[in-house]
Amino acid sequence: MKNIVHADNNFRSYPKTTKESKRFSNKIDKENSKKVLIIEDQEIARKVHTFYLEPFQLTLTFASDAKSALKTITNSNSPFGLILLDIGLPDINGLLLAKQLRAKGVTAPIVVVSANSVSMKQKKLLKVYIQAFYVKPLSEKQYKKIIGEFLSN
């Protein structure tokens, strides 16, 4: 059973096992790589992320803004294996947050998952700080690709 943790310290546990989650989970060696930080301010988007990611037996931690994301990373006992980041955050732009995370020494892959479009100039700038950019809504196949590419050996 894995936990889903919110930055405000509320959590829910979701036991889930499927053939698909076992196939991908077997590729994940280190316990830290099973930790995913999802920085998303929209509740419905957090529910969608949970729906698609819970079968992979990951520990999902949610932050609804940049301030709580930075606090969560600072207070974490172990590093996150993956960060999913929305661009349209209420306090600062997700692009700026990605830059701040890298400046703080965060080495986890950052994957932007956003409904907001970005200019070509922003996409080039993003490549410096992130590993991938996906436009919402993501399909199940896209979630599997993200997990397979960034949380497997």
N, C-alpha and C positions, 0 to 999 in steps of 0.2 A: 504494500500500500504506500503510495507516494502522496506528499502534501502539496496543496496549492496554497501559497502564502501571499497575502496582500500586504503592501507596505504599511498598512495600519495595524498589522499583527493579527488580523482575523485570518483564519484558514479553514479550508474544507479538505477532506481526504476523499479521494476517488479510487477505490480498488478497480482495476481494469486489466484484464489479460486477454490478448488475442494473438493469433498466429503472427500477424503483422508486427505488433509491438515486440514480440519475442525475437523476430528476425532482426529488427533494427537494434533492440536493446543488447543483443549479443555482440554487436559491433562496438558498443560503448564500453571502454575499459575502466576509466577512472570515475570514481564517484562524483567528483567535481564536474565532470563533463555532462552529468545528468541534470545539472542545475541550469535552468533557463530563466532569465530575467526578461519579462515582457513589460515594456514601457508603453502604456496605452491608456488614454483618458476616457474612452468610450466603453461603457459597460457591455454593450452588445458585442463589440469587437473582442473584449476580454473573454466573453462566453464562447465566441466562435473559436478563438485560440485554444481555450480549454477543451472544447469538444474535439478538435482535431489532434491536439497534442497529448491528452491524457492516456490514450492507448500505448504510448511509448514509454510509460513508467518513468516519466521525468518529474523532477521537483520544479514546479512552476511558481515563480515569485512575480507578483504584479506591482507596478508602480504607476500611478496615474498622472504624474508630472515629473519634470526634470529634478526638482528639489528632492522629492521622495526617492527617485532613482539613485541620485548621488548618495543620499543618506543610506539607502539599502546596500549599495556597493561598499561604502565605507565601513558599515557595521557587519558585513558578512564575514563569517568565520573562514570561508573558503571561496575561491573565485568561481564565477559563473562560467559554464561551458559555452553559452550562447546568449546573445542579447537580441531580442526582437524589438525594434524601435519604430514608433509612429513619428511622423514629421510634425503633425499638427497638435502639439502639446499646448496646454493652457498657459504655461509660464514662459517657456522659450521655445524656439524652433528646434526640432529634432536634429537638424544639421549641426547647429551649435552645440547641442548636447553630445553628439558623436565626437566632435572635436574636443570637448571638455573631458570626455571619458578617456580618449587616447592620451590627452595631456596628463591625466592622473595615473597613467600607466596601465590602464585596462587593456588586456591583450585578447580577450574573448572575441570571437567573430561577432560583428554587428551586422544584422540583416534588417534593412528598412522595409517595413510593411506599412504602406500608407495609401490612402485614397487621394491624397494631395499630389498633384502633378508637380514636376520640377523641370526647370529649364535645362538645356544642354550644358550650360555653364555650371549649374548646380550639380548636375550628374557627374561632371568631370571632377568637381571639388569633392563630391561624396566619395568617389573612388579612393581617395586618399585615406578616408576614415572607415569606410564600410566594405563588406565583402560582397553584398548583393542588395538589389532593390526589387521589391515585388509590389505590384499594385493590387489593392484590395478590390474585391474579395479573393482570397486564395482558394484554390481547389485542394482537395485531399492529396492529389498527386504533387502539388507544389509543396505542401507541408512535408510529405515523405522525402522529397528532393532536398529540402532544407536540412532535415534531420540526418539523412544519409550523407550529405556533403559536409556538414559542419560539426556533427556530433559522432561521427564514426571514424575509425582508424583506417 
